[in-house]
Amino acid sequence: MAAFSTLFDESFEPMKRLAYLLGADDPENIAQEAFVRLHDRWHTLYDDSKALPYLRAMVVNLSRSRLRHLRVVRKTPPDVMLDELSAETHAMARQEHKRIREALSKLSRRQREVLVLRYWLDLDQAAIAETLGVAVGTVKATTSHAMTNLRKHLEEW
């Protein structure tokens, strides 16, 4: 279980941020749930190197489930306030954050997921395809369409 402890220490914060960027309102709980599920299935992994992609896929799937739940239960939660050095910096960062989140929210779920996995986690196309369970060609096309749509939405702002 040393490998699991190391994975937890290195990956909890990135998984929490991944859940946040995918739109979860409770990213810490999503990350915790993913680690609990991974821990329960750890003995079934035939290769420890598959743990991180499996964990990423669980965070993506749990985030999807949470978003479906939120659409039924309530409206989108307010943006999270960012800690900044000054009020001016805070106001500018919040405005930019809101602009980007609004533009991302106009993308399809898969386009948003591909962009977050590619540009935030810096995953290559093969890792993204494995995480989302799609072909590499689908990742390439989705990334291209997502970037085109994101540029269009940001220009409209």
N, C-alpha and C positions, 0 to 999 in steps of 0.2 A: 504493500500500500504506500510505500515511499514515492512511487511514481505518481500516484493519485495526489498525494500531498503537494508534490512539486508542481503538478499541473494546476492544482487549486491556487497555490501561491502566485504562479505566473499568469494565470488566465482569468481569475475572478473579475478583476477590474475591467479588462478588455471585453469580457462577456457581458458585464453589466452595461458598459457603454454601447455595445452592439445592440442590446435590447432597447436601450434608450433611442438610439439612432433609427431603429426600425419602428419607433412610435409607441413603445410600451410606456404606460404611465407609472409602472412599478418595476423598473428595470432590475433593481436589486433582488426582488422576489423571483423574477424570471431567471436570473443567473443562479440564485440559490436552488431553485427547483431543478434546473438543468444539472447542477452538480449532484444533487440528491439522486436524481434518476440515473446519472452516470455511475455513481457509487454503487447503487443497487445492482447495476448490470456489469460492473467492472470485471467480475470473474468470467463473464461470457466473451470478453474481448480477446481475440486470438493474437492481436498485435497492439501493443501500447501506443504505437505511432498513429493508430486510427482513433485514439481517444479525442484529440483536439477537433478533427473534422466532425466526429460524432457529436461532440459538445456544441460546436457551432450550429449544426443542423438542429439540435434540440432547442437552442436559444431562438433560432429563426422560427421554428414551429410553435414554440410556446408564445412567442411574440404575436404570431398570426392569430393564435387562439385568443389571446388577450384582447387584441384589436377587434376581433369579431364580437367578443363579449361586450366590449365598451360601446360598440355601435348600437347594440341592443339596449344596454342599460342607461347610457347617458351620452351627452355630447362630448366632444374632444375636451380634455382637461386644459387648463391654462398653461402657458409656457413656463418652464422652470426658470426661476431667477438665477442668473449667473453671478458669481462673486467677482467683482472687479475692483481695481484700485481707486477709481473715482466715480462720481455720479455721472459725469460726462461719458467716461469710458463704458460704464454700465449701460447707459441709455443707447449708445451707438451699437454696442455688442448685442443688446437685446433686439434692437431694430433689425440688424443684420441676421440674427438668429431666426427671428420671426419670418423674415423674407425668404430665407433658405428653406425653413420648414414648410412654409406655405407652398413654395415651388415644388419641393419634394412630395408634398401631399397630393399634388395634382398629377403625379406620375402613377402608373399602375403599380400594384403591390410588387410584382416581379421586377420591374424597372428600378424601384426604390431599393429593393433588397440587393440587386446586382451592384448598384452604385455604392451602397454602404459597404458591402463585402469587398469591392474592388478598391475604392479610394479611402476608406477608413481603415479596414483591416489589411489592406495592401495584398490581398490574395490574388494569385494568378487565375487565369481562366479555368484551368483544370480543377483547382480547389473550389472555386465558386460553383462549377458544374456539379462537383461531388456534394457540396453542402446543400444545394437546392434540388439535387436529383434530376438534373437536365443535361442535355448534350452541350459540349463545348461550343459548337456552332450557335446554339441558342443563346449562350452567354454572350458571345461576340455580337450577335444581332441585337440582343436586348440592351447591351451597353451602348451601342451606337444609337439606337432609337431613344434611349433614356437621356443621353447627353444632348441630343437634338431637342428633345422636349424640354429638358431642364433649361437650356439656353433660351428657348422661346419663352418659357414662363418667367425667367428672371428678367428678360428684356421688357416684358409686358409690365413689370413692376415699375 
